[in-house]
Amino acid sequence: MKLDYLPPADQIIEMIGRIYRFGMTTTSGGNLSVLDDDGDIWITPAGVDKGALRREDIVRVRADGSHAGLHKPS
């Protein structure tokens, strides 16, 4: 699968799912982020089970430090 064709949140969901399934992280351990073409960082949330992440759980952090999402960024 070519991940660079997916939106940033979907890239993170795909990769964290693989990492979790292979036992390379725990439910609360590890963080992933993606820098998009606009300079925004998409990152896994703090304090959320990495094995059960959904697309809407991924947090967008803008260059000015503001963030959008359901959770606090990690």
mmCIF file as gemmi writes it, N, C-alpha and C atoms, coordinates in Angstrom:
data_model
loop_
_atom_site.group_PDB
_atom_site.id
_atom_site.type_symbol
_atom_site.label_atom_id
_atom_site.label_alt_id
_atom_site.label_comp_id
_atom_site.label_asym_id
_atom_site.label_entity_id
_atom_site.label_seq_id
_atom_site.pdbx_PDB_ins_code
_atom_site.Cartn_x
_atom_site.Cartn_y
_atom_site.Cartn_z
_atom_site.occupancy
_atom_site.B_iso_or_equiv
_atom_site.pdbx_formal_charge
_atom_site.auth_seq_id
_atom_site.auth_asym_id
_atom_site.pdbx_PDB_model_num
ATOM 1 N N . MET Axp A 1 ? 0.827 -1.174 0 1 0 ? 1 A 1
ATOM 2 C CA . MET Axp A 1 ? 0 0 0 1 0 ? 1 A 1
ATOM 3 C C . MET Axp A 1 ? 0.878 1.246 0 1 0 ? 1 A 1
ATOM 4 N N . LYS Axp A 2 ? 0.559 2.18 -0.872 1 0 ? 2 A 1
ATOM 5 C CA . LYS Axp A 2 ? 1.286 3.444 -0.933 1 0 ? 2 A 1
ATOM 6 C C . LYS Axp A 2 ? 0.664 4.414 0.065 1 0 ? 2 A 1
ATOM 7 N N . LEU Axp A 3 ? 1.31 4.593 1.198 1 0 ? 3 A 1
ATOM 8 C CA . LEU Axp A 3 ? 0.751 5.425 2.257 1 0 ? 3 A 1
ATOM 9 C C . LEU Axp A 3 ? 0.737 6.9 1.907 1 0 ? 3 A 1
ATOM 10 N N . ASP Axp A 4 ? 1.639 7.342 1.043 1 0 ? 4 A 1
ATOM 11 C CA . ASP Axp A 4 ? 1.701 8.769 0.739 1 0 ? 4 A 1
ATOM 12 C C . ASP Axp A 4 ? 0.482 9.262 -0.035 1 0 ? 4 A 1
ATOM 13 N N . TYR Axp A 5 ? -0.364 8.367 -0.499 1 0 ? 5 A 1
ATOM 14 C CA . TYR Axp A 5 ? -1.605 8.747 -1.177 1 0 ? 5 A 1
ATOM 15 C C . TYR Axp A 5 ? -2.763 8.897 -0.201 1 0 ? 5 A 1
ATOM 16 N N . LEU Axp A 6 ? -2.566 8.507 1.032 1 0 ? 6 A 1
ATOM 17 C CA . LEU Axp A 6 ? -3.611 8.611 2.05 1 0 ? 6 A 1
ATOM 18 C C . LEU Axp A 6 ? -3.515 9.946 2.781 1 0 ? 6 A 1
ATOM 19 N N . PRO Axp A 7 ? -4.639 10.465 3.278 1 0 ? 7 A 1
ATOM 20 C CA . PRO Axp A 7 ? -4.584 11.649 4.142 1 0 ? 7 A 1
ATOM 21 C C . PRO Axp A 7 ? -3.753 11.342 5.392 1 0 ? 7 A 1
ATOM 22 N N . PRO Axp A 8 ? -3.142 12.368 5.996 1 0 ? 8 A 1
ATOM 23 C CA . PRO Axp A 8 ? -2.259 12.137 7.146 1 0 ? 8 A 1
ATOM 24 C C . PRO Axp A 8 ? -2.873 11.31 8.273 1 0 ? 8 A 1
ATOM 25 N N . ALA Axp A 9 ? -4.104 11.578 8.64 1 0 ? 9 A 1
ATOM 26 C CA . ALA Axp A 9 ? -4.733 10.819 9.737 1 0 ? 9 A 1
ATOM 27 C C . ALA Axp A 9 ? -4.833 9.343 9.376 1 0 ? 9 A 1
ATOM 28 N N . ASP Axp A 10 ? -5.153 9.051 8.128 1 0 ? 10 A 1
ATOM 29 C CA . ASP Axp A 10 ? -5.248 7.653 7.688 1 0 ? 10 A 1
ATOM 30 C C . ASP Axp A 10 ? -3.881 6.977 7.646 1 0 ? 10 A 1
ATOM 31 N N . GLN Axp A 11 ? -2.843 7.727 7.288 1 0 ? 11 A 1
ATOM 32 C CA . GLN Axp A 11 ? -1.483 7.181 7.313 1 0 ? 11 A 1
ATOM 33 C C . GLN Axp A 11 ? -1.126 6.738 8.727 1 0 ? 11 A 1
ATOM 34 N N . ILE Axp A 12 ? -1.431 7.581 9.695 1 0 ? 12 A 1
ATOM 35 C CA . ILE Axp A 12 ? -1.117 7.262 11.09 1 0 ? 12 A 1
ATOM 36 C C . ILE Axp A 12 ? -1.911 6.051 11.558 1 0 ? 12 A 1
ATOM 37 N N . ILE Axp A 13 ? -3.194 5.997 11.254 1 0 ? 13 A 1
ATOM 38 C CA . ILE Axp A 13 ? -4.023 4.856 11.659 1 0 ? 13 A 1
ATOM 39 C C . ILE Axp A 13 ? -3.467 3.56 11.067 1 0 ? 13 A 1
ATOM 40 N N . GLU Axp A 14 ? -3.09 3.592 9.812 1 0 ? 14 A 1
ATOM 41 C CA . GLU Axp A 14 ? -2.549 2.397 9.154 1 0 ? 14 A 1
ATOM 42 C C . GLU Axp A 14 ? -1.248 1.939 9.835 1 0 ? 14 A 1
ATOM 43 N N . MET Axp A 15 ? -0.344 2.87 10.074 1 0 ? 15 A 1
ATOM 44 C CA . MET Axp A 15 ? 0.952 2.508 10.645 1 0 ? 15 A 1
ATOM 45 C C . MET Axp A 15 ? 0.857 2.106 12.12 1 0 ? 15 A 1
ATOM 46 N N . ILE Axp A 16 ? 0.085 2.832 12.923 1 0 ? 16 A 1
ATOM 47 C CA . ILE Axp A 16 ? -0.018 2.47 14.341 1 0 ? 16 A 1
ATOM 48 C C . ILE Axp A 16 ? -0.709 1.12 14.47 1 0 ? 16 A 1
ATOM 49 N N . GLY Axp A 17 ? -1.629 0.822 13.569 1 0 ? 17 A 1
ATOM 50 C CA . GLY Axp A 17 ? -2.274 -0.492 13.579 1 0 ? 17 A 1
ATOM 51 C C . GLY Axp A 17 ? -1.268 -1.601 13.335 1 0 ? 17 A 1
ATOM 52 N N . ARG Axp A 18 ? -0.394 -1.404 12.367 1 0 ? 18 A 1
ATOM 53 C CA . ARG Axp A 18 ? 0.65 -2.401 12.087 1 0 ? 18 A 1
ATOM 54 C C . ARG Axp A 18 ? 1.589 -2.56 13.276 1 0 ? 18 A 1
ATOM 55 N N . ILE Axp A 19 ? 2.035 -1.438 13.811 1 0 ? 19 A 1
ATOM 56 C CA . ILE Axp A 19 ? 2.96 -1.469 14.948 1 0 ? 19 A 1
ATOM 57 C C . ILE Axp A 19 ? 2.325 -2.185 16.14 1 0 ? 19 A 1
ATOM 58 N N . TYR Axp A 20 ? 1.068 -1.882 16.406 1 0 ? 20 A 1
ATOM 59 C CA . TYR Axp A 20 ? 0.365 -2.502 17.529 1 0 ? 20 A 1
ATOM 60 C C . TYR Axp A 20 ? 0.167 -4 17.295 1 0 ? 20 A 1
ATOM 61 N N . ARG Axp A 21 ? -0.26 -4.384 16.107 1 0 ? 21 A 1
ATOM 62 C CA . ARG Axp A 21 ? -0.506 -5.804 15.804 1 0 ? 21 A 1
ATOM 63 C C . ARG Axp A 21 ? 0.764 -6.648 15.902 1 0 ? 21 A 1
ATOM 64 N N . PHE Axp A 22 ? 1.907 -6.054 15.59 1 0 ? 22 A 1
ATOM 65 C CA . PHE Axp A 22 ? 3.169 -6.78 15.679 1 0 ? 22 A 1
ATOM 66 C C . PHE Axp A 22 ? 3.777 -6.723 17.074 1 0 ? 22 A 1
ATOM 67 N N . GLY Axp A 23 ? 3.041 -6.161 18.033 1 0 ? 23 A 1
ATOM 68 C CA . GLY Axp A 23 ? 3.494 -6.137 19.422 1 0 ? 23 A 1
ATOM 69 C C . GLY Axp A 23 ? 4.651 -5.193 19.676 1 0 ? 23 A 1
ATOM 70 N N . MET Axp A 24 ? 4.784 -4.176 18.831 1 0 ? 24 A 1
ATOM 71 C CA . MET Axp A 24 ? 5.9 -3.25 18.959 1 0 ? 24 A 1
ATOM 72 C C . MET Axp A 24 ? 5.576 -2.036 19.83 1 0 ? 24 A 1
ATOM 73 N N . THR Axp A 25 ? 4.359 -1.982 20.36 1 0 ? 25 A 1
ATOM 74 C CA . THR Axp A 25 ? 3.969 -0.939 21.3 1 0 ? 25 A 1
ATOM 75 C C . THR Axp A 25 ? 2.868 -1.484 22.195 1 0 ? 25 A 1
ATOM 76 N N . THR Axp A 26 ? 2.643 -0.806 23.292 1 0 ? 26 A 1
ATOM 77 C CA . THR Axp A 26 ? 1.557 -1.162 24.195 1 0 ? 26 A 1
ATOM 78 C C . THR Axp A 26 ? 0.355 -0.28 23.881 1 0 ? 26 A 1
ATOM 79 N N . THR Axp A 27 ? -0.716 -0.457 24.616 1 0 ? 27 A 1
ATOM 80 C CA . THR Axp A 27 ? -1.904 0.357 24.365 1 0 ? 27 A 1
ATOM 81 C C . THR Axp A 27 ? -1.65 1.839 24.61 1 0 ? 27 A 1
ATOM 82 N N . SER Axp A 28 ? -0.756 2.16 25.535 1 0 ? 28 A 1
ATOM 83 C CA . SER Axp A 28 ? -0.506 3.572 25.853 1 0 ? 28 A 1
ATOM 84 C C . SER Axp A 28 ? 0.856 4.068 25.394 1 0 ? 28 A 1
ATOM 85 N N . GLY Axp A 29 ? 1.691 3.199 24.885 1 0 ? 29 A 1
ATOM 86 C CA . GLY Axp A 29 ? 3.043 3.604 24.524 1 0 ? 29 A 1
ATOM 87 C C . GLY Axp A 29 ? 3.19 4.023 23.083 1 0 ? 29 A 1
ATOM 88 N N . GLY Axp A 30 ? 4.171 4.844 22.839 1 0 ? 30 A 1
ATOM 89 C CA . GLY Axp A 30 ? 4.519 5.228 21.478 1 0 ? 30 A 1
ATOM 90 C C . GLY Axp A 30 ? 3.637 6.308 20.895 1 0 ? 30 A 1
ATOM 91 N N . ASN Axp A 31 ? 4.22 7.068 20.008 1 0 ? 31 A 1
ATOM 92 C CA . ASN Axp A 31 ? 3.508 8.131 19.306 1 0 ? 31 A 1
ATOM 93 C C . ASN Axp A 31 ? 3.994 8.17 17.869 1 0 ? 31 A 1
ATOM 94 N N . LEU Axp A 32 ? 3.107 8.535 16.982 1 0 ? 32 A 1
ATOM 95 C CA . LEU Axp A 32 ? 3.459 8.72 15.58 1 0 ? 32 A 1
ATOM 96 C C . LEU Axp A 32 ? 2.978 10.09 15.147 1 0 ? 32 A 1
ATOM 97 N N . SER Axp A 33 ? 3.693 10.675 14.193 1 0 ? 33 A 1
ATOM 98 C CA . SER Axp A 33 ? 3.257 11.952 13.638 1 0 ? 33 A 1
ATOM 99 C C . SER Axp A 33 ? 3.615 12.01 12.158 1 0 ? 33 A 1
ATOM 100 N N . VAL Axp A 34 ? 2.889 12.877 11.451 1 0 ? 34 A 1
ATOM 101 C CA . VAL Axp A 34 ? 3.098 13.099 10.025 1 0 ? 34 A 1
ATOM 102 C C . VAL Axp A 34 ? 3.089 14.606 9.791 1 0 ? 34 A 1
ATOM 103 N N . LEU Axp A 35 ? 4.06 15.1 9.051 1 0 ? 35 A 1
ATOM 104 C CA . LEU Axp A 35 ? 4.104 16.508 8.648 1 0 ? 35 A 1
ATOM 105 C C . LEU Axp A 35 ? 3.475 16.602 7.265 1 0 ? 35 A 1
ATOM 106 N N . ASP Axp A 36 ? 2.415 17.414 7.123 1 0 ? 36 A 1
ATOM 107 C CA . ASP Axp A 36 ? 1.761 17.5 5.814 1 0 ? 36 A 1
ATOM 108 C C . ASP Axp A 36 ? 2.357 18.625 4.967 1 0 ? 36 A 1
ATOM 109 N N . ASP Axp A 37 ? 1.878 18.764 3.755 1 0 ? 37 A 1
ATOM 110 C CA . ASP Axp A 37 ? 2.401 19.749 2.811 1 0 ? 37 A 1
ATOM 111 C C . ASP Axp A 37 ? 2.134 21.19 3.231 1 0 ? 37 A 1
ATOM 112 N N . ASP Axp A 38 ? 1.164 21.394 4.131 1 0 ? 38 A 1
ATOM 113 C CA . ASP Axp A 38 ? 0.845 22.728 4.621 1 0 ? 38 A 1
ATOM 114 C C . ASP Axp A 38 ? 1.644 23.115 5.86 1 0 ? 38 A 1
ATOM 115 N N . GLY Axp A 39 ? 2.49 22.204 6.345 1 0 ? 39 A 1
ATOM 116 C CA . GLY Axp A 39 ? 3.289 22.465 7.533 1 0 ? 39 A 1
ATOM 117 C C . GLY Axp A 39 ? 2.604 22.086 8.833 1 0 ? 39 A 1
ATOM 118 N N . ASP Axp A 40 ? 1.434 21.452 8.749 1 0 ? 40 A 1
ATOM 119 C CA . ASP Axp A 40 ? 0.736 20.993 9.95 1 0 ? 40 A 1
ATOM 120 C C . ASP Axp A 40 ? 1.258 19.618 10.345 1 0 ? 40 A 1
ATOM 121 N N . ILE Axp A 41 ? 1.259 19.36 11.639 1 0 ? 41 A 1
ATOM 122 C CA . ILE Axp A 41 ? 1.677 18.059 12.157 1 0 ? 41 A 1
ATOM 123 C C . ILE Axp A 41 ? 0.435 17.319 12.621 1 0 ? 41 A 1
ATOM 124 N N . TRP Axp A 42 ? 0.264 16.106 12.168 1 0 ? 42 A 1
ATOM 125 C CA . TRP Axp A 42 ? -0.813 15.218 12.588 1 0 ? 42 A 1
ATOM 126 C C . TRP Axp A 42 ? -0.182 14.203 13.523 1 0 ? 42 A 1
ATOM 127 N N . ILE Axp A 43 ? -0.747 14.044 14.723 1 0 ? 43 A 1
ATOM 128 C CA . ILE Axp A 43 ? -0.091 13.235 15.74 1 0 ? 43 A 1
ATOM 129 C C . ILE Axp A 43 ? -1.109 12.405 16.533 1 0 ? 43 A 1
ATOM 130 N N . THR Axp A 44 ? -0.636 11.27 17.025 1 0 ? 44 A 1
ATOM 131 C CA . THR Axp A 44 ? -1.488 10.451 17.877 1 0 ? 44 A 1
ATOM 132 C C . THR Axp A 44 ? -1.78 11.222 19.163 1 0 ? 44 A 1
ATOM 133 N N . PRO Axp A 45 ? -2.941 10.982 19.756 1 0 ? 45 A 1
ATOM 134 C CA . PRO Axp A 45 ? -3.316 11.712 20.965 1 0 ? 45 A 1
ATOM 135 C C . PRO Axp A 45 ? -2.649 11.153 22.217 1 0 ? 45 A 1
ATOM 136 N N . ALA Axp A 46 ? -2.573 11.998 23.226 1 0 ? 46 A 1
ATOM 137 C CA . ALA Axp A 46 ? -2.056 11.584 24.531 1 0 ? 46 A 1
ATOM 138 C C . ALA Axp A 46 ? -3.145 10.822 25.28 1 0 ? 46 A 1
ATOM 139 N N . GLY Axp A 47 ? -2.749 9.77 25.968 1 0 ? 47 A 1
ATOM 140 C CA . GLY Axp A 47 ? -3.645 9.073 26.868 1 0 ? 47 A 1
ATOM 141 C C . GLY Axp A 47 ? -4.77 8.28 26.232 1 0 ? 47 A 1
ATOM 142 N N . VAL Axp A 48 ? -4.641 7.936 24.969 1 0 ? 48 A 1
ATOM 143 C CA . VAL Axp A 48 ? -5.669 7.161 24.279 1 0 ? 48 A 1
ATOM 144 C C . VAL Axp A 48 ? -5.059 5.832 23.839 1 0 ? 48 A 1
ATOM 145 N N . ASP Axp A 49 ? -5.788 4.756 24.041 1 0 ? 49 A 1
ATOM 146 C CA . ASP Axp A 49 ? -5.351 3.412 23.675 1 0 ? 49 A 1
ATOM 147 C C . ASP Axp A 49 ? -4.943 3.37 22.2 1 0 ? 49 A 1
ATOM 148 N N . LYS Axp A 50 ? -3.684 3.127 21.94 1 0 ? 50 A 1
ATOM 149 C CA . LYS Axp A 50 ? -3.18 3.109 20.562 1 0 ? 50 A 1
ATOM 150 C C . LYS Axp A 50 ? -3.729 1.937 19.753 1 0 ? 50 A 1
ATOM 151 N N . GLY Axp A 51 ? -4.212 0.915 20.434 1 0 ? 51 A 1
ATOM 152 C CA . GLY Axp A 51 ? -4.772 -0.234 19.744 1 0 ? 51 A 1
ATOM 153 C C . GLY Axp A 51 ? -6.2 -0.03 19.28 1 0 ? 51 A 1
ATOM 154 N N . ALA Axp A 52 ? -6.813 1.065 19.712 1 0 ? 52 A 1
ATOM 155 C CA . ALA Axp A 52 ? -8.209 1.312 19.358 1 0 ? 52 A 1
ATOM 156 C C . ALA Axp A 52 ? -8.41 2.682 18.709 1 0 ? 52 A 1
ATOM 157 N N . LEU Axp A 53 ? -7.351 3.254 18.177 1 0 ? 53 A 1
ATOM 158 C CA . LEU Axp A 53 ? -7.468 4.583 17.577 1 0 ? 53 A 1
ATOM 159 C C . LEU Axp A 53 ? -8.37 4.575 16.352 1 0 ? 53 A 1
ATOM 160 N N . ARG Axp A 54 ? -9.11 5.659 16.22 1 0 ? 54 A 1
ATOM 161 C CA . ARG Axp A 54 ? -9.938 5.897 15.043 1 0 ? 54 A 1
ATOM 162 C C . ARG Axp A 54 ? -9.42 7.143 14.338 1 0 ? 54 A 1
ATOM 163 N N . ARG Axp A 55 ? -9.789 7.299 13.098 1 0 ? 55 A 1
ATOM 164 C CA . ARG Axp A 55 ? -9.337 8.445 12.306 1 0 ? 55 A 1
ATOM 165 C C . ARG Axp A 55 ? -9.605 9.767 13.043 1 0 ? 55 A 1
ATOM 166 N N . GLU Axp A 56 ? -10.768 9.889 13.647 1 0 ? 56 A 1
ATOM 167 C CA . GLU Axp A 56 ? -11.137 11.141 14.31 1 0 ? 56 A 1
ATOM 168 C C . GLU Axp A 56 ? -10.359 11.391 15.606 1 0 ? 56 A 1
ATOM 169 N N . ASP Axp A 57 ? -9.613 10.407 16.087 1 0 ? 57 A 1
ATOM 170 C CA . ASP Axp A 57 ? -8.79 10.583 17.285 1 0 ? 57 A 1
ATOM 171 C C . ASP Axp A 57 ? -7.466 11.288 16.994 1 0 ? 57 A 1
ATOM 172 N N . ILE Axp A 58 ? -7.048 11.298 15.748 1 0 ? 58 A 1
ATOM 173 C CA . ILE Axp A 58 ? -5.768 11.911 15.393 1 0 ? 58 A 1
ATOM 174 C C . ILE Axp A 58 ? -5.88 13.424 15.507 1 0 ? 58 A 1
ATOM 175 N N . VAL Axp A 59 ? -4.86 14.071 16.087 1 0 ? 59 A 1
ATOM 176 C CA . VAL Axp A 59 ? -4.87 15.498 16.376 1 0 ? 59 A 1
ATOM 177 C C . VAL Axp A 59 ? -4.023 16.25 15.348 1 0 ? 59 A 1
ATOM 178 N N . ARG Axp A 60 ? -4.547 17.371 14.898 1 0 ? 60 A 1
ATOM 179 C CA . ARG Axp A 60 ? -3.823 18.237 13.96 1 0 ? 60 A 1
ATOM 180 C C . ARG Axp A 60 ? -3.245 19.41 14.729 1 0 ? 60 A 1
ATOM 181 N N . VAL Axp A 61 ? -1.929 19.605 14.646 1 0 ? 61 A 1
ATOM 182 C CA . VAL Axp A 61 ? -1.256 20.716 15.321 1 0 ? 61 A 1
ATOM 183 C C . VAL Axp A 61 ? -0.731 21.662 14.247 1 0 ? 61 A 1
ATOM 184 N N . ARG Axp A 62 ? -1.173 22.893 14.313 1 0 ? 62 A 1
ATOM 185 C CA . ARG Axp A 62 ? -0.76 23.893 13.327 1 0 ? 62 A 1
ATOM 186 C C . ARG Axp A 62 ? 0.575 24.524 13.729 1 0 ? 62 A 1
ATOM 187 N N . ALA Axp A 63 ? 1.192 25.191 12.777 1 0 ? 63 A 1
ATOM 188 C CA . ALA Axp A 63 ? 2.508 25.806 13.005 1 0 ? 63 A 1
ATOM 189 C C . ALA Axp A 63 ? 2.484 26.817 14.151 1 0 ? 63 A 1
ATOM 190 N N . ASP Axp A 64 ? 1.328 27.44 14.388 1 0 ? 64 A 1
ATOM 191 C CA . ASP Axp A 64 ? 1.245 28.428 15.467 1 0 ? 64 A 1
ATOM 192 C C . ASP Axp A 64 ? 1.035 27.788 16.842 1 0 ? 64 A 1
ATOM 193 N N . GLY Axp A 65 ? 0.96 26.45 16.876 1 0 ? 65 A 1
ATOM 194 C CA . GLY Axp A 65 ? 0.81 25.73 18.137 1 0 ? 65 A 1
ATOM 195 C C . GLY Axp A 65 ? -0.621 25.383 18.495 1 0 ? 65 A 1
ATOM 196 N N . SER Axp A 66 ? -1.585 25.957 17.786 1 0 ? 66 A 1
ATOM 197 C CA . SER Axp A 66 ? -2.982 25.605 18.064 1 0 ? 66 A 1
ATOM 198 C C . SER Axp A 66 ? -3.241 24.185 17.557 1 0 ? 66 A 1
ATOM 199 N N . HIS Axp A 67 ? -4.24 23.542 18.119 1 0 ? 67 A 1
ATOM 200 C CA . HIS Axp A 67 ? -4.522 22.18 17.671 1 0 ? 67 A 1
ATOM 201 C C . HIS Axp A 67 ? -6.017 21.954 17.558 1 0 ? 67 A 1
ATOM 202 N N . ALA Axp A 68 ? -6.371 21.011 16.698 1 0 ? 68 A 1
ATOM 203 C CA . ALA Axp A 68 ? -7.766 20.663 16.456 1 0 ? 68 A 1
ATOM 204 C C . ALA Axp A 68 ? -7.913 19.15 16.6 1 0 ? 68 A 1
ATOM 205 N N . GLY Axp A 69 ? -8.909 18.75 17.323 1 0 ? 69 A 1
ATOM 206 C CA . GLY Axp A 69 ? -9.159 17.328 17.501 1 0 ? 69 A 1
ATOM 207 C C . GLY Axp A 69 ? -9.913 17.086 18.798 1 0 ? 69 A 1
ATOM 208 N N . LEU Axp A 70 ? -10.247 15.832 18.986 1 0 ? 70 A 1
ATOM 209 C CA . LEU Axp A 70 ? -11.018 15.433 20.168 1 0 ? 70 A 1
ATOM 210 C C . LEU Axp A 70 ? -10.166 15.331 21.429 1 0 ? 70 A 1
ATOM 211 N N . HIS Axp A 71 ? -8.844 15.198 21.25 1 0 ? 71 A 1
ATOM 212 C CA . HIS Axp A 71 ? -7.957 14.904 22.376 1 0 ? 71 A 1
ATOM 213 C C . HIS Axp A 71 ? -6.772 15.881 22.394 1 0 ? 71 A 1
ATOM 214 N N . LYS Axp A 72 ? -6.023 15.795 23.473 1 0 ? 72 A 1
ATOM 215 C CA . LYS Axp A 72 ? -4.78 16.549 23.605 1 0 ? 72 A 1
ATOM 216 C C . LYS Axp A 72 ? -3.698 15.84 22.779 1 0 ? 72 A 1
ATOM 217 N N . PRO Axp A 73 ? -2.88 16.593 22.038 1 0 ? 73 A 1
ATOM 218 C CA . PRO Axp A 73 ? -1.798 15.947 21.291 1 0 ? 73 A 1
ATOM 219 C C . PRO Axp A 73 ? -0.74 15.356 22.228 1 0 ? 73 A 1
ATOM 220 N N . SER Axp A 74 ? -0.095 14.307 21.792 1 0 ? 74 A 1
ATOM 221 C CA . SER Axp A 74 ? 0.948 13.71 22.632 1 0 ? 74 A 1
ATOM 222 C C . SER Axp A 74 ? 2.213 14.527 22.594 1 0 ? 74 A 1
